[in-house]
Amino acid sequence: MLQHYENIIIITPILSDDQAKETAKEYENHIIQKKGKIVHQEHWGLKKLAYSIQKKQSGCYHLFEFLLNTDLVSDLELKLRQDERILRFLTVKLNKYGMEYAEKRRKKFLKKDDKL
């Protein structure tokens, strides 16, 4: 059964913005390959970190909202752990309140894109 998840990855700032987007695209393809479905994703770009990670002061953030079989989430997280380009990641299973909030955020994000 597919469950609703949200995942934020922090990609090393050594990569260019295009390389960071390519890295995110690899994980998008990985989720789709595992019979998952991408609901929404946002590339937040380079942000300053609250504390240094691996002597890095900033990181490139990318958010995924996806549906995936519960058994395959650990496979995704293992792949993230093994990737040197990923400084940190967080995967959260969304309950009904989390899904409501994600829906509001998506609408807000789409409105922001319309203004650009």
MARDREN-420694 format. One record per atom (N, C-alpha, C): residue in one letter; atom name; x, y, z. Coordinates in Angstrom, 2 decimals, decimal comma. Layout:
! MARDREN-420694
type: A&atom: CA&c1: X&c2: Y&c3: Z
...
END
This chain:
! MARDREN-420694
type: M&atom: N&c1: 0,85&c2: -1,19&c3: 0,00
type: M&atom: CA&c1: 0,00&c2: 0,00&c3: 0,00
type: M&atom: C&c1: 0,89&c2: 1,25&c3: 0,00
type: L&atom: N&c1: 0,51&c2: 2,22&c3: -0,81
type: L&atom: CA&c1: 1,28&c2: 3,46&c3: -0,89
type: L&atom: C&c1: 0,95&c2: 4,39&c3: 0,28
type: Q&atom: N&c1: 1,98&c2: 4,93&c3: 0,89
type: Q&atom: CA&c1: 1,82&c2: 5,90&c3: 1,97
type: Q&atom: C&c1: 2,34&c2: 7,26&c3: 1,50
type: H&atom: N&c1: 1,85&c2: 8,31&c3: 2,13
type: H&atom: CA&c1: 2,23&c2: 9,68&c3: 1,78
type: H&atom: C&c1: 3,45&c2: 10,09&c3: 2,63
type: Y&atom: N&c1: 4,52&c2: 10,52&c3: 1,97
type: Y&atom: CA&c1: 5,74&c2: 10,92&c3: 2,66
type: Y&atom: C&c1: 6,21&c2: 12,28&c3: 2,18
type: E&atom: N&c1: 7,00&c2: 12,91&c3: 3,02
type: E&atom: CA&c1: 7,67&c2: 14,15&c3: 2,66
type: E&atom: C&c1: 9,15&c2: 13,95&c3: 3,00
type: N&atom: N&c1: 10,02&c2: 14,41&c3: 2,12
type: N&atom: CA&c1: 11,45&c2: 14,23&c3: 2,32
type: N&atom: C&c1: 12,16&c2: 15,53&c3: 1,95
type: I&atom: N&c1: 13,03&c2: 15,98&c3: 2,83
type: I&atom: CA&c1: 13,86&c2: 17,15&c3: 2,53
type: I&atom: C&c1: 15,30&c2: 16,67&c3: 2,53
type: I&atom: N&c1: 16,02&c2: 17,02&c3: 1,45
type: I&atom: CA&c1: 17,43&c2: 16,69&c3: 1,39
type: I&atom: C&c1: 18,25&c2: 17,97&c3: 1,34
type: I&atom: N&c1: 19,40&c2: 17,94&c3: 1,98
type: I&atom: CA&c1: 20,34&c2: 19,06&c3: 1,91
type: I&atom: C&c1: 21,54&c2: 18,55&c3: 1,11
type: I&atom: N&c1: 21,74&c2: 19,18&c3: -0,04
type: I&atom: CA&c1: 22,79&c2: 18,79&c3: -0,96
type: I&atom: C&c1: 24,01&c2: 19,68&c3: -0,72
type: T&atom: N&c1: 25,20&c2: 19,12&c3: -0,82
type: T&atom: CA&c1: 26,43&c2: 19,86&c3: -0,57
type: T&atom: C&c1: 26,51&c2: 21,12&c3: -1,44
type: P&atom: N&c1: 26,99&c2: 22,23&c3: -0,88
type: P&atom: CA&c1: 27,08&c2: 23,49&c3: -1,64
type: P&atom: C&c1: 28,22&c2: 23,51&c3: -2,65
type: I&atom: N&c1: 29,07&c2: 22,48&c3: -2,65
type: I&atom: CA&c1: 30,17&c2: 22,40&c3: -3,60
type: I&atom: C&c1: 29,64&c2: 22,28&c3: -5,03
type: L&atom: N&c1: 28,47&c2: 21,64&c3: -5,17
type: L&atom: CA&c1: 27,87&c2: 21,46&c3: -6,49
type: L&atom: C&c1: 27,24&c2: 22,76&c3: -6,99
type: S&atom: N&c1: 27,19&c2: 22,92&c3: -8,29
type: S&atom: CA&c1: 26,48&c2: 24,08&c3: -8,87
type: S&atom: C&c1: 24,98&c2: 23,85&c3: -8,70
type: D&atom: N&c1: 24,19&c2: 24,88&c3: -8,95
type: D&atom: CA&c1: 22,74&c2: 24,76&c3: -8,82
type: D&atom: C&c1: 22,21&c2: 23,70&c3: -9,78
type: D&atom: N&c1: 22,74&c2: 23,66&c3: -11,00
type: D&atom: CA&c1: 22,31&c2: 22,66&c3: -11,98
type: D&atom: C&c1: 22,66&c2: 21,25&c3: -11,52
type: Q&atom: N&c1: 23,85&c2: 21,08&c3: -10,95
type: Q&atom: CA&c1: 24,26&c2: 19,76&c3: -10,45
type: Q&atom: C&c1: 23,38&c2: 19,33&c3: -9,27
type: A&atom: N&c1: 23,00&c2: 20,29&c3: -8,43
type: A&atom: CA&c1: 22,12&c2: 19,99&c3: -7,29
type: A&atom: C&c1: 20,75&c2: 19,54&c3: -7,81
type: K&atom: N&c1: 20,25&c2: 20,22&c3: -8,85
type: K&atom: CA&c1: 18,97&c2: 19,83&c3: -9,44
type: K&atom: C&c1: 19,06&c2: 18,45&c3: -10,09
type: E&atom: N&c1: 20,21&c2: 18,15&c3: -10,71
type: E&atom: CA&c1: 20,43&c2: 16,82&c3: -11,29
type: E&atom: C&c1: 20,40&c2: 15,75&c3: -10,21
type: T&atom: N&c1: 21,03&c2: 16,04&c3: -9,07
type: T&atom: CA&c1: 21,03&c2: 15,10&c3: -7,94
type: T&atom: C&c1: 19,60&c2: 14,84&c3: -7,49
type: A&atom: N&c1: 18,81&c2: 15,91&c3: -7,35
type: A&atom: CA&c1: 17,41&c2: 15,77&c3: -6,95
type: A&atom: C&c1: 16,64&c2: 14,95&c3: -7,99
type: K&atom: N&c1: 16,93&c2: 15,17&c3: -9,26
type: K&atom: CA&c1: 16,28&c2: 14,44&c3: -10,36
type: K&atom: C&c1: 16,57&c2: 12,94&c3: -10,25
type: E&atom: N&c1: 17,80&c2: 12,59&c3: -9,85
type: E&atom: CA&c1: 18,16&c2: 11,18&c3: -9,66
type: E&atom: C&c1: 17,25&c2: 10,53&c3: -8,62
type: Y&atom: N&c1: 16,99&c2: 11,25&c3: -7,53
type: Y&atom: CA&c1: 16,13&c2: 10,69&c3: -6,47
type: Y&atom: C&c1: 14,67&c2: 10,66&c3: -6,90
type: E&atom: N&c1: 14,26&c2: 11,63&c3: -7,69
type: E&atom: CA&c1: 12,91&c2: 11,61&c3: -8,27
type: E&atom: C&c1: 12,75&c2: 10,35&c3: -9,12
type: N&atom: N&c1: 13,74&c2: 10,07&c3: -9,99
type: N&atom: CA&c1: 13,70&c2: 8,88&c3: -10,84
type: N&atom: C&c1: 13,74&c2: 7,60&c3: -10,01
type: H&atom: N&c1: 14,50&c2: 7,62&c3: -8,91
type: H&atom: CA&c1: 14,59&c2: 6,44&c3: -8,03
type: H&atom: C&c1: 13,21&c2: 6,13&c3: -7,43
type: I&atom: N&c1: 12,50&c2: 7,17&c3: -6,98
type: I&atom: CA&c1: 11,16&c2: 6,97&c3: -6,39
type: I&atom: C&c1: 10,21&c2: 6,42&c3: -7,45
type: I&atom: N&c1: 10,25&c2: 6,99&c3: -8,65
type: I&atom: CA&c1: 9,36&c2: 6,53&c3: -9,73
type: I&atom: C&c1: 9,70&c2: 5,10&c3: -10,14
type: Q&atom: N&c1: 10,99&c2: 4,78&c3: -10,18
type: Q&atom: CA&c1: 11,45&c2: 3,43&c3: -10,53
type: Q&atom: C&c1: 10,94&c2: 2,40&c3: -9,52
type: K&atom: N&c1: 10,80&c2: 2,81&c3: -8,27
type: K&atom: CA&c1: 10,32&c2: 1,91&c3: -7,21
type: K&atom: C&c1: 8,78&c2: 1,90&c3: -7,14
type: K&atom: N&c1: 8,13&c2: 2,33&c3: -8,21
type: K&atom: CA&c1: 6,66&c2: 2,35&c3: -8,32
type: K&atom: C&c1: 6,03&c2: 3,39&c3: -7,39
type: G&atom: N&c1: 6,79&c2: 4,44&c3: -7,06
type: G&atom: CA&c1: 6,25&c2: 5,53&c3: -6,26
type: G&atom: C&c1: 5,70&c2: 6,61&c3: -7,17
type: K&atom: N&c1: 5,11&c2: 7,62&c3: -6,56
type: K&atom: CA&c1: 4,52&c2: 8,72&c3: -7,34
type: K&atom: C&c1: 4,92&c2: 10,03&c3: -6,68
type: I&atom: N&c1: 5,51&c2: 10,94&c3: -7,46
type: I&atom: CA&c1: 5,87&c2: 12,26&c3: -6,95
type: I&atom: C&c1: 4,61&c2: 13,11&c3: -6,95
type: V&atom: N&c1: 4,23&c2: 13,62&c3: -5,79
type: V&atom: CA&c1: 3,06&c2: 14,48&c3: -5,67
type: V&atom: C&c1: 3,46&c2: 15,92&c3: -5,95
type: H&atom: N&c1: 4,60&c2: 16,33&c3: -5,36
type: H&atom: CA&c1: 5,06&c2: 17,71&c3: -5,49
type: H&atom: C&c1: 6,52&c2: 17,77&c3: -5,10
type: Q&atom: N&c1: 7,24&c2: 18,72&c3: -5,69
type: Q&atom: CA&c1: 8,62&c2: 18,96&c3: -5,25
type: Q&atom: C&c1: 8,95&c2: 20,43&c3: -5,41
type: E&atom: N&c1: 9,84&c2: 20,88&c3: -4,55
type: E&atom: CA&c1: 10,28&c2: 22,28&c3: -4,58
type: E&atom: C&c1: 11,79&c2: 22,31&c3: -4,43
type: H&atom: N&c1: 12,43&c2: 23,13&c3: -5,24
type: H&atom: CA&c1: 13,87&c2: 23,35&c3: -5,12
type: H&atom: C&c1: 14,04&c2: 24,69&c3: -4,41
type: W&atom: N&c1: 14,48&c2: 24,65&c3: -3,16
type: W&atom: CA&c1: 14,58&c2: 25,88&c3: -2,36
type: W&atom: C&c1: 15,90&c2: 26,60&c3: -2,57
type: G&atom: N&c1: 16,87&c2: 25,93&c3: -3,17
type: G&atom: CA&c1: 18,15&c2: 26,56&c3: -3,46
type: G&atom: C&c1: 19,09&c2: 26,60&c3: -2,26
type: L&atom: N&c1: 20,12&c2: 27,43&c3: -2,39
type: L&atom: CA&c1: 21,17&c2: 27,52&c3: -1,38
type: L&atom: C&c1: 20,70&c2: 28,31&c3: -0,15
type: K&atom: N&c1: 20,84&c2: 27,73&c3: 1,02
type: K&atom: CA&c1: 20,45&c2: 28,36&c3: 2,28
type: K&atom: C&c1: 21,58&c2: 28,19&c3: 3,29
type: K&atom: N&c1: 21,67&c2: 29,15&c3: 4,20
type: K&atom: CA&c1: 22,66&c2: 29,07&c3: 5,28
type: K&atom: C&c1: 22,18&c2: 28,04&c3: 6,30
type: L&atom: N&c1: 23,08&c2: 27,21&c3: 6,78
type: L&atom: CA&c1: 22,74&c2: 26,19&c3: 7,77
type: L&atom: C&c1: 22,78&c2: 26,79&c3: 9,17
type: A&atom: N&c1: 21,99&c2: 26,25&c3: 10,09
type: A&atom: CA&c1: 21,98&c2: 26,72&c3: 11,48
type: A&atom: C&c1: 23,30&c2: 26,36&c3: 12,17
type: Y&atom: N&c1: 23,90&c2: 25,27&c3: 11,76
type: Y&atom: CA&c1: 25,20&c2: 24,84&c3: 12,29
type: Y&atom: C&c1: 25,94&c2: 24,15&c3: 11,15
type: S&atom: N&c1: 27,25&c2: 24,12&c3: 11,23
type: S&atom: CA&c1: 28,01&c2: 23,53&c3: 10,13
type: S&atom: C&c1: 27,87&c2: 22,01&c3: 10,11
type: I&atom: N&c1: 27,79&c2: 21,47&c3: 8,91
type: I&atom: CA&c1: 27,73&c2: 20,03&c3: 8,68
type: I&atom: C&c1: 28,89&c2: 19,70&c3: 7,76
type: Q&atom: N&c1: 29,75&c2: 18,81&c3: 8,19
type: Q&atom: CA&c1: 30,95&c2: 18,43&c3: 7,42
type: Q&atom: C&c1: 31,72&c2: 19,69&c3: 6,97
type: K&atom: N&c1: 31,86&c2: 20,63&c3: 7,90
type: K&atom: CA&c1: 32,57&c2: 21,90&c3: 7,68
type: K&atom: C&c1: 31,95&c2: 22,78&c3: 6,59
type: K&atom: N&c1: 30,67&c2: 22,55&c3: 6,29
type: K&atom: CA&c1: 29,94&c2: 23,36&c3: 5,31
type: K&atom: C&c1: 29,01&c2: 24,30&c3: 6,06
type: Q&atom: N&c1: 28,95&c2: 25,56&c3: 5,63
type: Q&atom: CA&c1: 28,10&c2: 26,55&c3: 6,29
type: Q&atom: C&c1: 26,75&c2: 26,72&c3: 5,60
type: S&atom: N&c1: 26,62&c2: 26,16&c3: 4,39
type: S&atom: CA&c1: 25,37&c2: 26,29&c3: 3,65
type: S&atom: C&c1: 25,09&c2: 24,98&c3: 2,92
type: G&atom: N&c1: 23,87&c2: 24,86&c3: 2,41
type: G&atom: CA&c1: 23,49&c2: 23,67&c3: 1,66
type: G&atom: C&c1: 22,33&c2: 23,99&c3: 0,74
type: C&atom: N&c1: 22,17&c2: 23,17&c3: -0,26
type: C&atom: CA&c1: 21,11&c2: 23,35&c3: -1,25
type: C&atom: C&c1: 19,93&c2: 22,44&c3: -0,85
type: Y&atom: N&c1: 18,79&c2: 23,04&c3: -0,56
type: Y&atom: CA&c1: 17,64&c2: 22,30&c3: -0,05
type: Y&atom: C&c1: 16,70&c2: 21,89&c3: -1,19
type: H&atom: N&c1: 16,16&c2: 20,68&c3: -1,08
type: H&atom: CA&c1: 15,17&c2: 20,20&c3: -2,04
type: H&atom: C&c1: 14,12&c2: 19,39&c3: -1,29
type: L&atom: N&c1: 12,85&c2: 19,67&c3: -1,55
type: L&atom: CA&c1: 11,73&c2: 19,00&c3: -0,88
type: L&atom: C&c1: 11,01&c2: 18,09&c3: -1,87
type: F&atom: N&c1: 10,74&c2: 16,88&c3: -1,45
type: F&atom: CA&c1: 9,92&c2: 15,94&c3: -2,21
type: F&atom: C&c1: 8,68&c2: 15,61&c3: -1,39
type: E&atom: N&c1: 7,54&c2: 15,55&c3: -2,04
type: E&atom: CA&c1: 6,33&c2: 15,01&c3: -1,44
type: E&atom: C&c1: 5,94&c2: 13,87&c3: -2,36
type: F&atom: N&c1: 5,83&c2: 12,66&c3: -1,82
type: F&atom: CA&c1: 5,62&c2: 11,50&c3: -2,69
type: F&atom: C&c1: 4,81&c2: 10,41&c3: -2,02
type: L&atom: N&c1: 4,33&c2: 9,50&c3: -2,85
type: L&atom: CA&c1: 3,64&c2: 8,30&c3: -2,39
type: L&atom: C&c1: 4,58&c2: 7,12&c3: -2,69
type: L&atom: N&c1: 4,78&c2: 6,27&c3: -1,68
type: L&atom: CA&c1: 5,69&c2: 5,14&c3: -1,86
type: L&atom: C&c1: 5,28&c2: 4,02&c3: -0,92
type: N&atom: N&c1: 5,54&c2: 2,80&c3: -1,34
type: N&atom: CA&c1: 5,29&c2: 1,63&c3: -0,51
type: N&atom: C&c1: 6,17&c2: 1,74&c3: 0,74
type: T&atom: N&c1: 5,60&c2: 1,49&c3: 1,89
type: T&atom: CA&c1: 6,30&c2: 1,62&c3: 3,17
type: T&atom: C&c1: 7,59&c2: 0,81&c3: 3,22
type: D&atom: N&c1: 7,58&c2: -0,37&c3: 2,61
type: D&atom: CA&c1: 8,76&c2: -1,25&c3: 2,62
type: D&atom: C&c1: 9,95&c2: -0,64&c3: 1,87
type: L&atom: N&c1: 9,69&c2: 0,27&c3: 0,93
type: L&atom: CA&c1: 10,75&c2: 0,80&c3: 0,08
type: L&atom: C&c1: 11,37&c2: 2,10&c3: 0,60
type: V&atom: N&c1: 10,82&c2: 2,66&c3: 1,66
type: V&atom: CA&c1: 11,36&c2: 3,91&c3: 2,22
type: V&atom: C&c1: 12,76&c2: 3,68&c3: 2,77
type: S&atom: N&c1: 12,97&c2: 2,55&c3: 3,44
type: S&atom: CA&c1: 14,30&c2: 2,26&c3: 4,00
type: S&atom: C&c1: 15,33&c2: 2,13&c3: 2,87
type: D&atom: N&c1: 14,92&c2: 1,62&c3: 1,71
type: D&atom: CA&c1: 15,79&c2: 1,51&c3: 0,54
type: D&atom: C&c1: 16,20&c2: 2,91&c3: 0,06
type: L&atom: N&c1: 15,24&c2: 3,83&c3: 0,01
type: L&atom: CA&c1: 15,52&c2: 5,21&c3: -0,39
type: L&atom: C&c1: 16,48&c2: 5,87&c3: 0,61
type: E&atom: N&c1: 16,23&c2: 5,69&c3: 1,89
type: E&atom: CA&c1: 17,07&c2: 6,29&c3: 2,92
type: E&atom: C&c1: 18,49&c2: 5,72&c3: 2,90
type: L&atom: N&c1: 18,63&c2: 4,44&c3: 2,62
type: L&atom: CA&c1: 19,96&c2: 3,83&c3: 2,49
type: L&atom: C&c1: 20,72&c2: 4,48&c3: 1,34
type: K&atom: N&c1: 20,04&c2: 4,67&c3: 0,22
type: K&atom: CA&c1: 20,66&c2: 5,32&c3: -0,95
type: K&atom: C&c1: 21,09&c2: 6,75&c3: -0,60
type: L&atom: N&c1: 20,25&c2: 7,47&c3: 0,15
type: L&atom: CA&c1: 20,60&c2: 8,84&c3: 0,57
type: L&atom: C&c1: 21,81&c2: 8,85&c3: 1,50
type: R&atom: N&c1: 21,86&c2: 7,89&c3: 2,44
type: R&atom: CA&c1: 22,97&c2: 7,80&c3: 3,38
type: R&atom: C&c1: 24,30&c2: 7,54&c3: 2,68
type: Q&atom: N&c1: 24,26&c2: 6,75&c3: 1,62
type: Q&atom: CA&c1: 25,48&c2: 6,36&c3: 0,92
type: Q&atom: C&c1: 25,98&c2: 7,42&c3: -0,06
type: D&atom: N&c1: 25,15&c2: 8,41&c3: -0,38
type: D&atom: CA&c1: 25,50&c2: 9,44&c3: -1,35
type: D&atom: C&c1: 26,30&c2: 10,55&c3: -0,68
type: E&atom: N&c1: 27,53&c2: 10,77&c3: -1,13
type: E&atom: CA&c1: 28,40&c2: 11,79&c3: -0,54
type: E&atom: C&c1: 27,90&c2: 13,21&c3: -0,80
type: R&atom: N&c1: 27,06&c2: 13,37&c3: -1,82
type: R&atom: CA&c1: 26,53&c2: 14,70&c3: -2,16
type: R&atom: C&c1: 25,46&c2: 15,17&c3: -1,17
type: I&atom: N&c1: 24,89&c2: 14,23&c3: -0,41
type: I&atom: CA&c1: 23,81&c2: 14,56&c3: 0,53
type: I&atom: C&c1: 24,41&c2: 14,79&c3: 1,91
type: L&atom: N&c1: 24,21&c2: 16,02&c3: 2,43
type: L&atom: CA&c1: 24,71&c2: 16,34&c3: 3,78
type: L&atom: C&c1: 23,77&c2: 15,78&c3: 4,85
type: R&atom: N&c1: 22,47&c2: 16,01&c3: 4,66
type: R&atom: CA&c1: 21,44&c2: 15,54&c3: 5,60
type: R&atom: C&c1: 20,16&c2: 15,29&c3: 4,83
type: F&atom: N&c1: 19,29&c2: 14,48&c3: 5,43
type: F&atom: CA&c1: 17,95&c2: 14,28&c3: 4,87
type: F&atom: C&c1: 16,99&c2: 13,96&c3: 6,01
type: L&atom: N&c1: 15,73&c2: 14,20&c3: 5,76
type: L&atom: CA&c1: 14,70&c2: 13,86&c3: 6,73
type: L&atom: C&c1: 13,48&c2: 13,37&c3: 5,96
type: T&atom: N&c1: 13,01&c2: 12,18&c3: 6,29
type: T&atom: CA&c1: 11,81&c2: 11,62&c3: 5,68
type: T&atom: C&c1: 10,74&c2: 11,51&c3: 6,74
type: V&atom: N&c1: 9,56&c2: 12,02&c3: 6,44
type: V&atom: CA&c1: 8,46&c2: 12,02&c3: 7,40
type: V&atom: C&c1: 7,22&c2: 11,43&c3: 6,73
type: K&atom: N&c1: 6,57&c2: 10,50&c3: 7,43
type: K&atom: CA&c1: 5,30&c2: 9,96&c3: 6,95
type: K&atom: C&c1: 4,21&c2: 10,95&c3: 7,36
type: L&atom: N&c1: 3,41&c2: 11,38&c3: 6,40
type: L&atom: CA&c1: 2,40&c2: 12,40&c3: 6,68
type: L&atom: C&c1: 1,09&c2: 11,76&c3: 7,13
type: N&atom: N&c1: 0,54&c2: 12,28&c3: 8,23
type: N&atom: CA&c1: -0,81&c2: 11,88&c3: 8,64
type: N&atom: C&c1: -1,80&c2: 12,84&c3: 7,98
type: K&atom: N&c1: -3,07&c2: 12,78&c3: 8,34
type: K&atom: CA&c1: -4,06&c2: 13,62&c3: 7,65
type: K&atom: C&c1: -3,79&c2: 15,11&c3: 7,86
type: Y&atom: N&c1: -3,27&c2: 15,48&c3: 9,03
type: Y&atom: CA&c1: -2,97&c2: 16,90&c3: 9,29
type: Y&atom: C&c1: -1,75&c2: 17,36&c3: 8,49
type: G&atom: N&c1: -0,78&c2: 16,47&c3: 8,38
type: G&atom: CA&c1: 0,40&c2: 16,77&c3: 7,58
type: G&atom: C&c1: 0,04&c2: 16,93&c3: 6,11
type: M&atom: N&c1: -0,89&c2: 16,10&c3: 5,63
type: M&atom: CA&c1: -1,32&c2: 16,20&c3: 4,23
type: M&atom: C&c1: -2,08&c2: 17,50&c3: 3,98
type: E&atom: N&c1: -2,91&c2: 17,91&c3: 4,98
type: E&atom: CA&c1: -3,65&c2: 19,18&c3: 4,86
type: E&atom: C&c1: -2,66&c2: 20,34&c3: 4,77
type: Y&atom: N&c1: -1,65&c2: 20,33&c3: 5,63
type: Y&atom: CA&c1: -0,65&c2: 21,39&c3: 5,64
type: Y&atom: C&c1: 0,13&c2: 21,41&c3: 4,32
type: A&atom: N&c1: 0,50&c2: 20,23&c3: 3,84
type: A&atom: CA&c1: 1,25&c2: 20,13&c3: 2,58
type: A&atom: C&c1: 0,41&c2: 20,68&c3: 1,43
type: E&atom: N&c1: -0,89&c2: 20,41&c3: 1,45
type: E&atom: CA&c1: -1,81&c2: 20,92&c3: 0,42
type: E&atom: C&c1: -1,82&c2: 22,45&c3: 0,43
type: K&atom: N&c1: -1,90&c2: 23,04&c3: 1,63
type: K&atom: CA&c1: -1,88&c2: 24,51&c3: 1,76
type: K&atom: C&c1: -0,56&c2: 25,08&c3: 1,24
type: R&atom: N&c1: 0,55&c2: 24,44&c3: 1,60
type: R&atom: CA&c1: 1,87&c2: 24,90&c3: 1,17
type: R&atom: C&c1: 2,00&c2: 24,82&c3: -0,34
type: R&atom: N&c1: 1,48&c2: 23,74&c3: -0,93
type: R&atom: CA&c1: 1,52&c2: 23,58&c3: -2,39
type: R&atom: C&c1: 0,77&c2: 24,70&c3: -3,09
type: K&atom: N&c1: -0,43&c2: 25,02&c3: -2,58
type: K&atom: CA&c1: -1,24&c2: 26,10&c3: -3,17
type: K&atom: C&c1: -0,51&c2: 27,43&c3: -3,07
type: K&atom: N&c1: 0,11&c2: 27,67&c3: -1,92
type: K&atom: CA&c1: 0,86&c2: 28,91&c3: -1,71
type: K&atom: C&c1: 2,05&c2: 28,97&c3: -2,67
type: F&atom: N&c1: 2,74&c2: 27,83&c3: -2,84
type: F&atom: CA&c1: 3,89&c2: 27,75&c3: -3,75
type: F&atom: C&c1: 3,46&c2: 28,01&c3: -5,19
type: L&atom: N&c1: 2,32&c2: 27,44&c3: -5,59
type: L&atom: CA&c1: 1,83&c2: 27,63&c3: -6,96
type: L&atom: C&c1: 1,42&c2: 29,07&c3: -7,21
type: K&atom: N&c1: 0,82&c2: 29,73&c3: -6,20
type: K&atom: CA&c1: 0,45&c2: 31,15&c3: -6,33
type: K&atom: C&c1: 1,71&c2: 31,99&c3: -6,51
type: K&atom: N&c1: 2,75&c2: 31,66&c3: -5,74
type: K&atom: CA&c1: 4,00&c2: 32,40&c3: -5,82
type: K&atom: C&c1: 4,60&c2: 32,26&c3: -7,22
type: D&atom: N&c1: 4,51&c2: 31,05&c3: -7,79
type: D&atom: CA&c1: 5,03&c2: 30,82&c3: -9,15
type: D&atom: C&c1: 4,24&c2: 31,60&c3: -10,20
type: D&atom: N&c1: 2,95&c2: 31,77&c3: -9,98
type: D&atom: CA&c1: 2,13&c2: 32,52&c3: -10,93
type: D&atom: C&c1: 2,52&c2: 33,99&c3: -11,00
type: K&atom: N&c1: 2,98&c2: 34,53&c3: -9,87
type: K&atom: CA&c1: 3,37&c2: 35,93&c3: -9,82
type: K&atom: C&c1: 4,68&c2: 36,20&c3: -10,57
type: L&atom: N&c1: 5,53&c2: 35,16&c3: -10,67
type: L&atom: CA&c1: 6,83&c2: 35,32&c3: -11,32
type: L&atom: C&c1: 6,70&c2: 35,48&c3: -12,78
END
